[in-house]
């Protein structure tokens, strides 16, 4: 496993809580990629604790939303980790800034490997995962595959395979539209190979156009301002490789979601542009399923997509805590 250089100072976009102990650690996935994580645990805790692995949003780093969620859950009695996905942040993997529906699902399962083997401070029979935004979809995909996961929360979820294949609100859901997108991306592959580097897609648009959709303005307000900007965040800076979209276009990640036997809680804002992802995912998850009784969709009144990134007055942590404790 490659040796990672981890930042020693506190460089999160949120304040450190005096109620938790924080440390850094590394683990690896089954592709041999080294992953970096922040470990949060209740101060003065003893014995084996229930554990939760947190990741997301898509294009963010562990110093942003996932760390905030992890720290808050640690204050409530869980041992948590917030990790950077493969190829991003402080985690390893080359080339940089590439996403993969397979590898990024595996990242969650690798986090479960790590938590299961920590030893004296984690109860291996009480491990859950929490995915934010695009990593909400990855979390559901991991839950469909990994029977060690006892409970899953997906907050303000994106189905990255659907949005890449069909566009926002399925507005480009045609063979012709997909062909033109694939044609452009494959031309980009040729250009990247000739040049020997990967063209970046750009993060959140900056400067912000006056006529930008409201959700783009919301992204700007988080990723491009003091509220959420981080130097290692793809969305705050130059974005993913342009060709990352290719692998998502014909590899749907939620094909077997209605076979998830463990508990799932989907949380979304009522006014989020992305709310249809959770509503449709929930409907598909319970359709014809023998395991629908432990599935739940929670809609937060008046909340937009990014409210569930960091708004402590909006994110339903009491519900999340109760959900994990009920199903561990």
C-alpha positions in Angstrom: 0.0 0.0 0.0 1.4 3.4 -0.9 2.4 5.7 1.9 0.1 8.7 2.2 1.2 12.1 3.5 -1.6 13.2 5.9 -2.1 16.8 7.0 -1.4 17.1 10.8 -3.2 20.3 11.5 -7.0 20.7 11.9 -8.0 22.0 8.4 -11.7 21.3 8.4 -14.3 23.9 7.3 -16.1 23.3 10.6 -15.0 23.8 14.2 -13.5 21.0 16.2 -15.7 19.7 19.0 -14.3 19.3 22.5 -16.6 16.3 23.0 -14.8 14.0 20.6 -11.3 12.7 20.1 -9.9 13.1 16.5 -7.1 11.2 14.8 -6.1 10.2 11.3 -5.7 6.8 9.8 -5.3 4.9 6.5 -6.8 1.7 5.1 -6.8 0.1 1.6 -9.5 -1.2 -0.8 -9.3 -4.5 -2.7 -7.7 -2.7 -5.7 -4.8 -1.8 -3.5 -5.5 1.9 -3.3 -4.7 3.6 0.0 -7.5 5.6 1.5 -7.2 8.4 4.1 -9.7 9.0 6.8 -10.4 11.1 9.9 -11.4 9.1 12.9 -13.9 10.6 15.4 -14.8 9.0 18.7 -16.6 10.1 21.9 -14.1 11.5 24.4 -13.3 9.1 27.2 -15.3 6.3 25.5 -14.5 2.7 26.5 -15.4 -0.7 25.1 -16.6 -1.6 21.7 -18.7 1.2 20.0 -21.1 1.1 17.0 -19.4 2.5 14.0 -20.4 4.5 10.9 -18.3 5.2 7.8 -19.2 8.5 6.1 -18.4 9.9 2.6 -19.5 12.6 0.2 -20.6 14.8 -1.4 -19.5 13.9 -4.9 -16.4 16.1 -5.5 -16.0 17.0 -1.9 -13.4 15.9 0.7 -13.5 14.6 4.2 -12.8 18.1 5.6 -16.2 19.3 4.4 -19.6 17.7 4.9 -18.6 14.1 5.6 -16.4 15.2 8.5 -19.1 17.3 9.9 -21.5 14.4 9.9 -18.9 12.1 11.3 -18.0 14.5 14.2 -21.7 15.0 15.1 -22.4 11.3 15.2 -19.3 10.7 17.3 -20.7 13.2 19.8 -23.7 10.9 20.0 -21.8 7.8 20.9 -20.5 6.3 17.6 -17.0 5.7 16.4 -17.0 7.3 13.0 -14.7 7.8 10.0 -14.9 10.3 7.2 -12.8 9.2 4.3 -11.6 10.5 1.0 -12.6 8.3 -2.0 -10.0 6.8 -4.3 -8.1 9.3 -6.4 -9.2 12.3 -4.4 -8.2 14.4 -1.4 -5.5 12.8 0.8 -6.3 9.3 -0.5 -4.1 7.6 -3.1 -4.7 6.3 -6.6 -3.6 7.3 -10.1 -4.7 9.0 -12.2 -6.0 11.7 -9.9 -9.5 13.1 -9.9 -11.2 10.1 -11.6 -14.5 8.6 -10.4 -15.7 5.0 -10.9 -19.1 3.5 -9.9 -17.3 0.2 -9.1 -14.2 1.5 -7.2 -16.1 4.1 -5.3 -18.7 1.5 -4.1 -15.7 -0.6 -3.1 -14.4 2.3 -1.1 -17.4 2.0 1.2 -16.9 -1.7 1.5 -13.2 -1.2 2.3 -14.2 1.2 5.0 -16.3 -1.6 6.5 -13.2 -3.8 6.3 -11.2 -1.3 8.3 -13.9 -0.8 10.9 -14.5 -4.5 11.3 -10.8 -5.0 12.0 -10.0 -2.1 14.3 -10.1 -4.3 17.3 -11.1 -3.3 20.8 -13.0 -0.1 20.1 -15.5 -1.2 17.3 -18.3 -3.6 17.5 -18.0 -5.4 14.2 -21.7 -6.5 14.4 -22.8 -2.8 14.5 -21.4 -1.1 11.4 -23.3 1.3 9.2 -22.5 3.7 6.4 -23.7 7.2 5.5 -23.4 8.7 2.0 -24.0 12.3 1.1 -25.0 13.5 -2.4 -23.4 11.3 -5.0 -22.0 9.1 -2.3 -25.6 8.4 -1.2 -26.0 6.4 -4.3 -22.7 4.6 -3.8 -23.8 3.8 -0.2 -27.0 2.2 -1.5 -25.0 0.2 -4.0 -22.7 -1.0 -1.2 -25.6 -1.9 1.0 -27.0 -4.1 -1.9 -23.7 -6.0 -2.0 -22.2 -5.9 1.5 -24.1 -8.0 4.1 -21.9 -6.7 6.9 -23.6 -3.3 6.6 -26.4 -3.2 9.2 -27.9 0.2 8.3 -27.4 2.8 5.6 -28.3 6.5 5.5 -28.3 8.4 2.2 -28.6 12.2 2.6 -29.5 14.5 -0.3 -28.7 11.6 -2.6 -27.7 11.8 -6.3 -27.8 8.7 -8.5 -24.6 9.5 -10.5 -25.2 6.8 -13.1 -28.7 8.2 -13.9 -27.7 11.8 -14.1 -24.7 11.0 -16.3 -26.7 8.8 -18.6 -29.9 10.9 -18.8 -29.0 14.4 -17.7 -30.8 16.4 -15.0 -34.5 15.6 -14.6 -33.9 12.9 -17.4 -34.0 15.7 -20.0 -31.4 14.0 -22.2 -32.8 10.5 -22.0 -32.4 9.4 -25.6 -30.0 7.2 -27.5 -29.0 10.2 -29.7 -28.2 12.4 -26.7 -26.1 9.7 -25.1 -24.3 9.0 -28.3 -23.3 12.6 -28.7 -22.1 12.8 -25.1 -20.1 9.6 -25.5 -18.6 10.8 -28.8 -17.4 14.0 -27.2 -16.0 12.2 -24.2 -14.2 9.6 -26.3 -12.6 12.3 -28.4 -11.4 13.8 -25.1 -9.9 10.4 -24.2 -7.8 10.6 -27.4 -6.7 14.1 -26.7 -5.8 13.2 -23.1 -3.8 10.2 -24.3 -1.8 12.2 -26.8 -1.1 14.9 -24.3 -0.3 12.5 -21.4 -2.5 14.4 -18.9 -6.2 14.4 -18.2 -8.3 17.5 -18.9 -10.3 18.7 -15.9 -13.9 19.5 -16.2 -13.8 22.5 -13.8 -15.4 22.7 -10.4 -18.4 24.8 -9.5 -18.7 27.6 -12.0 -16.8 30.8 -11.0 -17.6 33.6 -11.5 -21.3 32.8 -11.0 -23.5 33.8 -14.0 -26.4 36.0 -13.0 -28.8 33.5 -14.7 -27.4 30.4 -13.1 -30.1 27.9 -11.8 -30.8 28.2 -8.1 -29.1 24.9 -7.3 -25.9 26.1 -9.0 -26.0 29.2 -6.8 -26.5 27.0 -3.8 -23.4 25.0 -4.8 -21.4 28.2 -5.2 -22.5 29.4 -1.8 -21.1 26.3 -0.3 -18.0 25.3 -2.3 -16.7 28.7 -3.3 -17.1 30.7 -0.1 -15.7 30.5 3.4 -18.7 28.4 4.3 -17.3 25.3 2.6 -14.3 26.1 0.4 -11.3 23.6 0.8 -8.1 23.6 -1.1 -8.3 19.8 -1.8 -12.0 19.8 -2.8 -12.6 19.1 -6.5 -15.8 21.1 -6.5 -14.1 24.1 -4.9 -11.3 24.1 -7.5 -10.8 22.4 -10.9 -13.2 19.5 -10.8 -13.0 15.9 -12.0 -11.4 14.6 -15.1 -13.8 15.2 -18.0 -13.8 11.6 -19.0 -15.0 10.4 -15.5 -18.5 10.5 -16.8 -18.0 7.6 -19.2 -18.0 4.7 -16.8 -21.3 6.0 -15.2 -23.2 6.1 -18.4 -23.9 2.4 -18.9 -23.4 1.0 -15.4 -26.5 1.6 -13.3 -25.6 1.3 -9.6 -29.1 0.7 -8.1 -30.1 -2.3 -10.2 -30.5 -4.6 -7.1 -31.6 -2.0 -4.5 -34.8 -3.9 -3.8 -32.8 -6.8 -2.6 -31.2 -4.8 0.3 -32.2 -6.6 3.4 -30.7 -4.2 5.9 -32.3 -0.9 7.0 -32.1 2.2 4.8 -33.0 5.8 5.5 -33.2 8.2 2.7 -33.2 11.9 3.6 -33.9 14.8 1.2 -34.9 18.4 1.2 -38.4 19.2 -0.1 -37.1 22.0 -2.3 -33.9 20.3 -3.5 -33.5 20.0 -7.3 -32.3 16.5 -6.6 -35.2 15.3 -4.5 -36.5 13.1 -7.3 -33.4 10.8 -7.0 -34.4 9.8 -3.4 -38.1 9.6 -4.2 -37.5 7.3 -7.1 -34.8 5.3 -5.3 -37.1 4.7 -2.4 -40.0 3.6 -4.7 -37.6 1.2 -6.6 -36.2 -0.1 -3.3 -39.5 -1.2 -1.9 -41.2 -2.3 -5.2 -41.8 -6.0 -5.0 -39.4 -6.2 -2.1 -39.7 -8.6 0.8 -37.6 -6.2 2.9 -39.6 -3.0 2.6 -40.5 -2.7 6.3 -37.1 -1.3 7.4 -36.9 1.3 4.5 -37.8 4.9 5.1 -37.9 8.2 3.1 -37.7 11.4 5.1 -38.4 14.7 3.4 -37.2 17.8 5.1 -39.7 20.7 4.6 -38.4 23.8 2.7 -34.8 22.4 2.6 -32.6 22.6 -0.6 -29.9 20.3 -1.6 -27.0 22.0 0.1 -28.9 22.6 3.3 -28.1 19.0 4.1 -24.4 19.6 3.7 -23.8 21.6 6.8 -26.9 23.2 8.2 -27.0 21.8 11.8 -30.5 23.3 12.2 -31.7 21.3 9.2 -29.9 18.0 9.1 -32.0 15.6 11.3 -29.2 14.2 13.4 -31.7 13.1 16.1 -33.4 10.9 13.5 -30.1 9.6 12.1 -28.9 8.7 15.6 -32.1 6.9 16.5 -32.2 5.1 13.1 -28.7 3.7 13.5 -29.3 2.7 17.1 -32.6 1.0 16.3 -31.0 -1.2 13.6 -27.7 -2.1 15.1 
